[in-house]
Amino acid sequence: MTAADLTIVAPWFDDTETQRWLGGRDWPKQGLSLVGPDRQLFLALDDALPVGLLDCETYPDGSASFALVTAPEQRNRGVGGAMLGLLIGEPRYAGTTCFFAGIERGNLASAALMTRFGFREGEEDEDGFTHFEYRRP
């Protein structure tokens, strides 16, 4: 993703559900400002149409955390699953042994996605996030 894509992605964060789980229009701009060797922000495309956003940060211990956003009009079409599958299969993350994400209490769609992909559900923390983890076999 580049700064030029912000005008496309920012309106997704006007959506009530997106704001509930991630925040407002500043989220993608802030994510882009954090991009570096250990953090990438990807724009998912379907036939050149932007359909999702994926933020992934890697750590020295071989793990990676991520967040994904599906364009509101693209929900329930498999976009989140496609992004997650591409993330796990991406060659730049071949050495990553563990992927994890925190899913806020009540975000049933994201929790179901993690479960479908074989992520193991952990305990809920004091902030109301359940941590899901996927370890490579």
Secondary structure by P-SEA (a helix, b strand, c coil): cccccccccccccccccccccccccaaaaaaaaaccccbbbbbbbccccccbbbbbbbcccccccccccccccccccaaaaaaaaaaaaccccccccbbbbbbcccaaaaaaaaaaabbbbccccccbbbbbbbbcc
